[in-house]
Each structure stands twice: as structure tokens, then as C-alpha cells.
Amino acid sequence: MSRLISLLILVIDVIVIIDIVRSNKDTEKKILWIIAVVFLPVLGPILYYFLGNRR
């Protein structure tokens, strides 16, 4: 069960990082968001979709 959760978190992180790279943000903001997602694998994507993903 824990492997499934870990795999799900990894997939979500990769999807969020791809979304960050494709966004129209400045390069500095992209790098900061990617660092946040990598170092906070559960909280990072949540923060990005609530705070950083304003289209």
C-alpha cells in the first residue's frame, strides 16, 4: 500500500513539474516552484495549485 501511495505522489509531482515548465511564469518563479515541489513532495503540488497556478 505504501508503494502505491509513493508512486501516486511521484506521478503527481511529475505532472505538476511539467505544468510548471509549460507555464508563462518567469524563469525564476518556475525554478522556485520546482524546488518547492521537489523538497515538499506532498505539500508542494497543493501549494502550487492553490497559490501559483493563477491563469
PDB file with SEQRES, HELIX, SHEET and CRYST1 records, atoms N, CA, C and O in Angstrom:
SEQRES   1 A   55  MET SER ARG LEU ILE SER LEU LEU ILE LEU VAL ILE ASP          
SEQRES   2 A   55  VAL ILE VAL ILE ILE ASP ILE VAL ARG SER ASN LYS ASP          
SEQRES   3 A   55  THR GLU LYS LYS ILE LEU TRP ILE ILE ALA VAL VAL PHE          
SEQRES   4 A   55  LEU PRO VAL LEU GLY PRO ILE LEU TYR TYR PHE LEU GLY          
SEQRES   5 A   55  ASN ARG ARG                                                  
HELIX    1 AA1 SER A    2  ARG A   22  1                                  21    
HELIX    2 AA2 THR A   27  PHE A   39  1                                  13    
HELIX    3 AA3 LEU A   43  LEU A   47  1                                   5    
HELIX    4 AA4 TYR A   48  GLY A   52  3                                   5    
CRYST1    1.000    1.000    1.000  90.00  90.00  90.00 P 1           1          
ATOM      1  N   MET A   1       0.817  -1.196   0.000  1.00  0.00           N  
ATOM      2  CA  MET A   1       0.000   0.000   0.000  1.00  0.00           C  
ATOM      3  C   MET A   1       0.862   1.263   0.000  1.00  0.00           C  
ATOM      4  O   MET A   1       0.540   2.239  -0.677  1.00  0.00           O  
ATOM      5  N   SER A   2       1.953   1.238   0.759  1.00  0.00           N  
ATOM      6  CA  SER A   2       2.802   2.428   0.813  1.00  0.00           C  
ATOM      7  C   SER A   2       3.511   2.673  -0.524  1.00  0.00           C  
ATOM      8  O   SER A   2       3.787   3.817  -0.884  1.00  0.00           O  
ATOM      9  N   ARG A   3       3.803   1.587  -1.257  1.00  0.00           N  
ATOM     10  CA  ARG A   3       4.411   1.760  -2.585  1.00  0.00           C  
ATOM     11  C   ARG A   3       3.450   2.427  -3.540  1.00  0.00           C  
ATOM     12  O   ARG A   3       3.855   3.242  -4.368  1.00  0.00           O  
ATOM     13  N   LEU A   4       2.180   2.087  -3.430  1.00  0.00           N  
ATOM     14  CA  LEU A   4       1.165   2.697  -4.287  1.00  0.00           C  
ATOM     15  C   LEU A   4       1.035   4.189  -3.996  1.00  0.00           C  
ATOM     16  O   LEU A   4       0.932   5.000  -4.916  1.00  0.00           O  
ATOM     17  N   ILE A   5       1.039   4.542  -2.734  1.00  0.00           N  
ATOM     18  CA  ILE A   5       0.962   5.953  -2.350  1.00  0.00           C  
ATOM     19  C   ILE A   5       2.202   6.700  -2.815  1.00  0.00           C  
ATOM     20  O   ILE A   5       2.099   7.818  -3.321  1.00  0.00           O  
ATOM     21  N   SER A   6       3.367   6.095  -2.651  1.00  0.00           N  
ATOM     22  CA  SER A   6       4.610   6.724  -3.107  1.00  0.00           C  
ATOM     23  C   SER A   6       4.609   6.927  -4.616  1.00  0.00           C  
ATOM     24  O   SER A   6       5.038   7.972  -5.106  1.00  0.00           O  
ATOM     25  N   LEU A   7       4.130   5.938  -5.347  1.00  0.00           N  
ATOM     26  CA  LEU A   7       4.052   6.048  -6.796  1.00  0.00           C  
ATOM     27  C   LEU A   7       3.067   7.133  -7.205  1.00  0.00           C  
ATOM     28  O   LEU A   7       3.330   7.886  -8.142  1.00  0.00           O  
ATOM     29  N   LEU A   8       1.943   7.219  -6.518  1.00  0.00           N  
ATOM     30  CA  LEU A   8       0.951   8.251  -6.807  1.00  0.00           C  
ATOM     31  C   LEU A   8       1.518   9.648  -6.563  1.00  0.00           C  
ATOM     32  O   LEU A   8       1.294  10.559  -7.359  1.00  0.00           O  
ATOM     33  N   ILE A   9       2.243   9.814  -5.473  1.00  0.00           N  
ATOM     34  CA  ILE A   9       2.869  11.102  -5.175  1.00  0.00           C  
ATOM     35  C   ILE A   9       3.905  11.454  -6.237  1.00  0.00           C  
ATOM     36  O   ILE A   9       3.990  12.607  -6.658  1.00  0.00           O  
ATOM     37  N   LEU A  10       4.687  10.479  -6.670  1.00  0.00           N  
ATOM     38  CA  LEU A  10       5.681  10.712  -7.716  1.00  0.00           C  
ATOM     39  C   LEU A  10       5.021  11.141  -9.025  1.00  0.00           C  
ATOM     40  O   LEU A  10       5.490  12.070  -9.683  1.00  0.00           O  
ATOM     41  N   VAL A  11       3.944  10.472  -9.401  1.00  0.00           N  
ATOM     42  CA  VAL A  11       3.236  10.813 -10.643  1.00  0.00           C  
ATOM     43  C   VAL A  11       2.665  12.225 -10.554  1.00  0.00           C  
ATOM     44  O   VAL A  11       2.772  12.997 -11.506  1.00  0.00           O  
ATOM     45  N   ILE A  12       2.068  12.561  -9.435  1.00  0.00           N  
ATOM     46  CA  ILE A  12       1.508  13.909  -9.256  1.00  0.00           C  
ATOM     47  C   ILE A  12       2.617  14.953  -9.321  1.00  0.00           C  
ATOM     48  O   ILE A  12       2.441  16.001  -9.943  1.00  0.00           O  
ATOM     49  N   ASP A  13       3.750  14.684  -8.690  1.00  0.00           N  
ATOM     50  CA  ASP A  13       4.872  15.626  -8.724  1.00  0.00           C  
ATOM     51  C   ASP A  13       5.373  15.841 -10.152  1.00  0.00           C  
ATOM     52  O   ASP A  13       5.652  16.972 -10.549  1.00  0.00           O  
ATOM     53  N   VAL A  14       5.486  14.776 -10.912  1.00  0.00           N  
ATOM     54  CA  VAL A  14       5.955  14.903 -12.299  1.00  0.00           C  
ATOM     55  C   VAL A  14       4.951  15.706 -13.129  1.00  0.00           C  
ATOM     56  O   VAL A  14       5.350  16.545 -13.936  1.00  0.00           O  
ATOM     57  N   ILE A  15       3.672  15.459 -12.940  1.00  0.00           N  
ATOM     58  CA  ILE A  15       2.648  16.216 -13.676  1.00  0.00           C  
ATOM     59  C   ILE A  15       2.710  17.692 -13.322  1.00  0.00           C  
ATOM     60  O   ILE A  15       2.604  18.548 -14.200  1.00  0.00           O  
ATOM     61  N   VAL A  16       2.878  17.993 -12.048  1.00  0.00           N  
ATOM     62  CA  VAL A  16       2.954  19.396 -11.609  1.00  0.00           C  
ATOM     63  C   VAL A  16       4.212  20.058 -12.162  1.00  0.00           C  
ATOM     64  O   VAL A  16       4.153  21.209 -12.596  1.00  0.00           O  
ATOM     65  N   ILE A  17       5.338  19.366 -12.159  1.00  0.00           N  
ATOM     66  CA  ILE A  17       6.573  19.944 -12.691  1.00  0.00           C  
ATOM     67  C   ILE A  17       6.428  20.218 -14.187  1.00  0.00           C  
ATOM     68  O   ILE A  17       6.893  21.250 -14.671  1.00  0.00           O  
ATOM     69  N   ILE A  18       5.798  19.320 -14.916  1.00  0.00           N  
ATOM     70  CA  ILE A  18       5.550  19.565 -16.346  1.00  0.00           C  
ATOM     71  C   ILE A  18       4.656  20.781 -16.530  1.00  0.00           C  
ATOM     72  O   ILE A  18       4.885  21.589 -17.429  1.00  0.00           O  
ATOM     73  N   ASP A  19       3.639  20.918 -15.686  1.00  0.00           N  
ATOM     74  CA  ASP A  19       2.752  22.079 -15.759  1.00  0.00           C  
ATOM     75  C   ASP A  19       3.502  23.372 -15.447  1.00  0.00           C  
ATOM     76  O   ASP A  19       3.253  24.402 -16.073  1.00  0.00           O  
ATOM     77  N   ILE A  20       4.407  23.321 -14.492  1.00  0.00           N  
ATOM     78  CA  ILE A  20       5.206  24.500 -14.148  1.00  0.00           C  
ATOM     79  C   ILE A  20       6.095  24.893 -15.316  1.00  0.00           C  
ATOM     80  O   ILE A  20       6.186  26.074 -15.652  1.00  0.00           O  
ATOM     81  N   VAL A  21       6.750  23.923 -15.940  1.00  0.00           N  
ATOM     82  CA  VAL A  21       7.652  24.219 -17.055  1.00  0.00           C  
ATOM     83  C   VAL A  21       6.892  24.813 -18.236  1.00  0.00           C  
ATOM     84  O   VAL A  21       7.413  25.686 -18.931  1.00  0.00           O  
ATOM     85  N   ARG A  22       5.674  24.352 -18.470  1.00  0.00           N  
ATOM     86  CA  ARG A  22       4.869  24.857 -19.589  1.00  0.00           C  
ATOM     87  C   ARG A  22       4.200  26.191 -19.314  1.00  0.00           C  
ATOM     88  O   ARG A  22       3.668  26.807 -20.238  1.00  0.00           O  
ATOM     89  N   SER A  23       4.209  26.652 -18.085  1.00  0.00           N  
ATOM     90  CA  SER A  23       3.514  27.888 -17.730  1.00  0.00           C  
ATOM     91  C   SER A  23       4.232  29.117 -18.294  1.00  0.00           C  
ATOM     92  O   SER A  23       5.359  29.027 -18.782  1.00  0.00           O  
ATOM     93  N   ASN A  24       3.561  30.251 -18.217  1.00  0.00           N  
ATOM     94  CA  ASN A  24       4.106  31.510 -18.742  1.00  0.00           C  
ATOM     95  C   ASN A  24       4.810  32.332 -17.670  1.00  0.00           C  
ATOM     96  O   ASN A  24       5.023  33.531 -17.852  1.00  0.00           O  
ATOM     97  N   LYS A  25       5.165  31.719 -16.583  1.00  0.00           N  
ATOM     98  CA  LYS A  25       5.827  32.431 -15.486  1.00  0.00           C  
ATOM     99  C   LYS A  25       7.277  32.759 -15.850  1.00  0.00           C  
ATOM    100  O   LYS A  25       7.843  32.206 -16.792  1.00  0.00           O  
ATOM    101  N   ASP A  26       7.853  33.668 -15.079  1.00  0.00           N  
ATOM    102  CA  ASP A  26       9.274  33.972 -15.227  1.00  0.00           C  
ATOM    103  C   ASP A  26      10.092  32.733 -14.861  1.00  0.00           C  
ATOM    104  O   ASP A  26       9.630  31.869 -14.115  1.00  0.00           O  
ATOM    105  N   THR A  27      11.294  32.659 -15.389  1.00  0.00           N  
ATOM    106  CA  THR A  27      12.151  31.504 -15.139  1.00  0.00           C  
ATOM    107  C   THR A  27      12.467  31.354 -13.653  1.00  0.00           C  
ATOM    108  O   THR A  27      12.532  30.235 -13.144  1.00  0.00           O  
ATOM    109  N   GLU A  28      12.662  32.465 -12.958  1.00  0.00           N  
ATOM    110  CA  GLU A  28      12.972  32.405 -11.531  1.00  0.00           C  
ATOM    111  C   GLU A  28      11.812  31.793 -10.756  1.00  0.00           C  
ATOM    112  O   GLU A  28      12.025  30.970  -9.865  1.00  0.00           O  
ATOM    113  N   LYS A  29      10.589  32.190 -11.091  1.00  0.00           N  
ATOM    114  CA  LYS A  29       9.421  31.642 -10.401  1.00  0.00           C  
ATOM    115  C   LYS A  29       9.254  30.167 -10.703  1.00  0.00           C  
ATOM    116  O   LYS A  29       8.871  29.392  -9.827  1.00  0.00           O  
ATOM    117  N   LYS A  30       9.536  29.771 -11.934  1.00  0.00           N  
ATOM    118  CA  LYS A  30       9.454  28.351 -12.292  1.00  0.00           C  
ATOM    119  C   LYS A  30      10.428  27.531 -11.464  1.00  0.00           C  
ATOM    120  O   LYS A  30      10.078  26.475 -10.938  1.00  0.00           O  
ATOM    121  N   ILE A  31      11.658  28.027 -11.354  1.00  0.00           N  
ATOM    122  CA  ILE A  31      12.684  27.313 -10.586  1.00  0.00           C  
ATOM    123  C   ILE A  31      12.278  27.195  -9.122  1.00  0.00           C  
ATOM    124  O   ILE A  31      12.439  26.135  -8.517  1.00  0.00           O  
ATOM    125  N   LEU A  32      11.755  28.269  -8.552  1.00  0.00           N  
ATOM    126  CA  LEU A  32      11.335  28.234  -7.149  1.00  0.00           C  
ATOM    127  C   LEU A  32      10.193  27.256  -6.928  1.00  0.00           C  
ATOM    128  O   LEU A  32      10.191  26.528  -5.936  1.00  0.00           O  
ATOM    129  N   TRP A  33       9.226  27.225  -7.829  1.00  0.00           N  
ATOM    130  CA  TRP A  33       8.118  26.282  -7.692  1.00  0.00           C  
ATOM    131  C   TRP A  33       8.589  24.847  -7.848  1.00  0.00           C  
ATOM    132  O   TRP A  33       8.129  23.962  -7.126  1.00  0.00           O  
ATOM    133  N   ILE A  34       9.503  24.603  -8.783  1.00  0.00           N  
ATOM    134  CA  ILE A  34      10.025  23.243  -8.958  1.00  0.00           C  
ATOM    135  C   ILE A  34      10.777  22.799  -7.712  1.00  0.00           C  
ATOM    136  O   ILE A  34      10.645  21.652  -7.287  1.00  0.00           O  
ATOM    137  N   ILE A  35      11.564  23.692  -7.123  1.00  0.00           N  
ATOM    138  CA  ILE A  35      12.274  23.372  -5.880  1.00  0.00           C  
ATOM    139  C   ILE A  35      11.273  23.053  -4.770  1.00  0.00           C  
ATOM    140  O   ILE A  35      11.476  22.117  -3.996  1.00  0.00           O  
ATOM    141  N   ALA A  36      10.192  23.833  -4.693  1.00  0.00           N  
ATOM    142  CA  ALA A  36       9.173  23.589  -3.672  1.00  0.00           C  
ATOM    143  C   ALA A  36       8.521  22.218  -3.857  1.00  0.00           C  
ATOM    144  O   ALA A  36       8.273  21.506  -2.884  1.00  0.00           O  
ATOM    145  N   VAL A  37       8.248  21.858  -5.100  1.00  0.00           N  
ATOM    146  CA  VAL A  37       7.614  20.560  -5.362  1.00  0.00           C  
ATOM    147  C   VAL A  37       8.575  19.417  -5.062  1.00  0.00           C  
ATOM    148  O   VAL A  37       8.157  18.382  -4.542  1.00  0.00           O  
ATOM    149  N   VAL A  38       9.844  19.587  -5.378  1.00  0.00           N  
ATOM    150  CA  VAL A  38      10.816  18.517  -5.148  1.00  0.00           C  
ATOM    151  C   VAL A  38      11.070  18.311  -3.650  1.00  0.00           C  
ATOM    152  O   VAL A  38      11.140  17.175  -3.181  1.00  0.00           O  
ATOM    153  N   PHE A  39      11.205  19.403  -2.908  1.00  0.00           N  
ATOM    154  CA  PHE A  39      11.529  19.275  -1.487  1.00  0.00           C  
ATOM    155  C   PHE A  39      10.300  19.072  -0.602  1.00  0.00           C  
ATOM    156  O   PHE A  39      10.426  18.607   0.531  1.00  0.00           O  
ATOM    157  N   LEU A  40       9.133  19.409  -1.098  1.00  0.00           N  
ATOM    158  CA  LEU A  40       7.881  19.171  -0.373  1.00  0.00           C  
ATOM    159  C   LEU A  40       6.948  18.360  -1.278  1.00  0.00           C  
ATOM    160  O   LEU A  40       5.993  18.909  -1.828  1.00  0.00           O  
ATOM    161  N   PRO A  41       7.213  17.073  -1.436  1.00  0.00           N  
ATOM    162  CA  PRO A  41       6.504  16.295  -2.460  1.00  0.00           C  
ATOM    163  C   PRO A  41       4.994  16.193  -2.266  1.00  0.00           C  
ATOM    164  O   PRO A  41       4.271  15.996  -3.243  1.00  0.00           O  
ATOM    165  N   VAL A  42       4.503  16.318  -1.057  1.00  0.00           N  
ATOM    166  CA  VAL A  42       3.055  16.256  -0.850  1.00  0.00           C  
ATOM    167  C   VAL A  42       2.459  17.663  -0.803  1.00  0.00           C  
ATOM    168  O   VAL A  42       1.429  17.928  -1.424  1.00  0.00           O  
ATOM    169  N   LEU A  43       3.097  18.543  -0.079  1.00  0.00           N  
ATOM    170  CA  LEU A  43       2.577  19.894   0.107  1.00  0.00           C  
ATOM    171  C   LEU A  43       2.856  20.798  -1.095  1.00  0.00           C  
ATOM    172  O   LEU A  43       2.069  21.702  -1.377  1.00  0.00           O  
ATOM    173  N   GLY A  44       3.955  20.571  -1.801  1.00  0.00           N  
ATOM    174  CA  GLY A  44       4.329  21.411  -2.929  1.00  0.00           C  
ATOM    175  C   GLY A  44       3.280  21.503  -4.026  1.00  0.00           C  
ATOM    176  O   GLY A  44       2.916  22.611  -4.418  1.00  0.00           O  
ATOM    177  N   PRO A  45       2.775  20.371  -4.542  1.00  0.00           N  
ATOM    178  CA  PRO A  45       1.734  20.449  -5.572  1.00  0.00           C  
ATOM    179  C   PRO A  45       0.452  21.121  -5.087  1.00  0.00           C  
ATOM    180  O   PRO A  45      -0.211  21.827  -5.846  1.00  0.00           O  
ATOM    181  N   ILE A  46       0.109  20.899  -3.825  1.00  0.00           N  
ATOM    182  CA  ILE A  46      -1.094  21.538  -3.277  1.00  0.00           C  
ATOM    183  C   ILE A  46      -0.913  23.046  -3.242  1.00  0.00           C  
ATOM    184  O   ILE A  46      -1.801  23.793  -3.654  1.00  0.00           O  
ATOM    185  N   LEU A  47       0.230  23.492  -2.755  1.00  0.00           N  
ATOM    186  CA  LEU A  47       0.512  24.927  -2.722  1.00  0.00           C  
ATOM    187  C   LEU A  47       0.531  25.524  -4.123  1.00  0.00           C  
ATOM    188  O   LEU A  47       0.028  26.626  -4.341  1.00  0.00           O  
ATOM    189  N   TYR A  48       1.115  24.791  -5.074  1.00  0.00           N  
ATOM    190  CA  TYR A  48       1.192  25.309  -6.441  1.00  0.00           C  
ATOM    191  C   TYR A  48      -0.196  25.495  -7.033  1.00  0.00           C  
ATOM    192  O   TYR A  48      -0.462  26.522  -7.658  1.00  0.00           O  
ATOM    193  N   TYR A  49      -1.079  24.534  -6.853  1.00  0.00           N  
ATOM    194  CA  TYR A  49      -2.397  24.650  -7.455  1.00  0.00           C  
ATOM    195  C   TYR A  49      -3.272  25.672  -6.762  1.00  0.00           C  
ATOM    196  O   TYR A  49      -4.187  26.209  -7.387  1.00  0.00           O  
ATOM    197  N   PHE A  50      -3.025  25.965  -5.475  1.00  0.00           N  
ATOM    198  CA  PHE A  50      -3.818  26.977  -4.795  1.00  0.00           C  
ATOM    199  C   PHE A  50      -3.208  28.374  -4.889  1.00  0.00           C  
ATOM    200  O   PHE A  50      -3.942  29.362  -4.923  1.00  0.00           O  
ATOM    201  N   LEU A  51      -1.876  28.472  -4.931  1.00  0.00           N  
ATOM    202  CA  LEU A  51      -1.227  29.778  -4.897  1.00  0.00           C  
ATOM    203  C   LEU A  51      -0.544  30.168  -6.208  1.00  0.00           C  
ATOM    204  O   LEU A  51      -0.590  31.334  -6.603  1.00  0.00           O  
ATOM    205  N   GLY A  52       0.072  29.231  -6.872  1.00  0.00           N  
ATOM    206  CA  GLY A  52       0.904  29.571  -8.012  1.00  0.00           C  
ATOM    207  C   GLY A  52       0.269  29.394  -9.365  1.00  0.00           C  
ATOM    208  O   GLY A  52       0.786  29.908 -10.357  1.00  0.00           O  
ATOM    209  N   ASN A  53      -0.828  28.689  -9.437  1.00  0.00           N  
ATOM    210  CA  ASN A  53      -1.426  28.352 -10.719  1.00  0.00           C  
ATOM    211  C   ASN A  53      -2.588  29.288 -11.033  1.00  0.00           C  
ATOM    212  O   ASN A  53      -3.727  28.844 -11.175  1.00  0.00           O  
ATOM    213  N   ARG A  54      -2.306  30.551 -11.136  1.00  0.00           N  
ATOM    214  CA  ARG A  54      -3.364  31.538 -11.423  1.00  0.00           C  
ATOM    215  C   ARG A  54      -3.313  31.899 -12.890  1.00  0.00           C  
ATOM    216  O   ARG A  54      -2.415  32.612 -13.340  1.00  0.00           O  
ATOM    217  N   ARG A  55      -4.266  31.409 -13.613  1.00  0.00           N  
ATOM    218  CA  ARG A  55      -4.294  31.654 -15.067  1.00  0.00           C  
ATOM    219  C   ARG A  55      -5.328  32.674 -15.424  1.00  0.00           C  
ATOM    220  O   ARG A  55      -5.491  33.003 -16.599  1.00  0.00           O  
TER     221      ARG A  55                                                      
END                                                                             
